[in-house]
Amino acid sequence: MYSSIGGMMDELLNVTVIVADRPYRLKIKPEEEENVRRAAKLVNQKVKDFQKSYAAKDKQDYLAMSALMYAVETFKDEGKVQIDESAFTQTLNRLDESLTEFLQS
């Protein structure tokens, strides 16, 4: 495949994942395949967990609950990442100051 600017584009891989007993065909970068398959496995496990715990009319309900649960977890993780980034930035700033002092002496 070539991009419109004449360079080579990353080759896309055709994969099929099963989510809630339905196949989904995707075109993804080869390096994303493992994460896509792991994500499908996690969603399928969560659907099974919800099926054991709740009575719903169809799998769409379980998929919706799974999506909501993972979205909430993502928001929680975003807060943790921001805190970690702040600590990392502070550490880098202290290191920069120490190096600057060392180089000036």
N, C-alpha and C positions, 0 to 999 in steps of 0.2 A: 504494500500500500504506500502511496505517496501523498504527502500533504500538499495543500495548495501552494505552498511556498517552495516546493521542489525538494524538500528533505524527506528522509525516510521516517515514517511513523512507526510507532511500536506495533508489532503484530498483536492482533487480538485473538484470544482463544475462545472457541465455542464450548461452553459447558452447560450441562443440565443438572440442576439441583432439585431435589424433592423437598417441598415444604408442605406440611399438613396433607400428605398423600397426593399432592399435585406437582407435576413437573414444571419447572421454569427454565427456559433456555436463556442463557446470558452470554454476552460477549464481554470478556474481561481481559485485562492484561495478565500475562502468565504469572507474574509475581503476586497477583491478587488471588489466585486460585485457592491456595490453602486457607486464607482467611474467609473467603466466600463459603467454602465447604464447611469450615468450622462454625461459621455463623448459622448456616442452615441446620447443622446438627444441634446447636444450642436452641434454636427456635423450635425445632421438632421436639426436643426434650421438654422444653417449657410447655408446649402444647399438650404433651402427654401428662405432665404434672397437673395442668389445669383441668384436663379431662377427668383425672382421678379425684380432684377436689371439688369441682363445680359441675352442676348439671346445666348444659347449654344445648341449644337446638342444633347448631352445626359448628363445624370447625372454624368458620369465620369469626365466631365469638371468641374462641380460644386464641386465634391469631391476633385479634384486636387487643385482647388482654395482654398477650405476650409483647406486642409492639409498645403498648403503654408502659409496661413494666421496664422494658429496656430503655425507653426514652427517659423515664424517671432516673434510672441508674446512670445514664449518660450525663444528666444534669448534675447529679451528685459528683461524678468523676470530674466534670469540668471545674467544679469548685476546688477539688483537690489539686488538679493540675495548676490552676492559677496560684494556689498557695505555694506549691513546689517551685514554680517559675519565679515567684517573688524571692524565695529563699536562695535560689540559684543565682538570681541577679545580684542580690546583696553580697553573696560570696564572691562573685566575679568582680564586683566593685571593690571589695576589700583587697582582693588579690591584685587588681590593677593599681590600687594606691600603694600597696607594698612594693610592687615591681617598680613603680615610678620613683618612689623614695630610694630604693636600692640603686637604680640607674643614675640618679642625680647625685648620689654620695660618692 
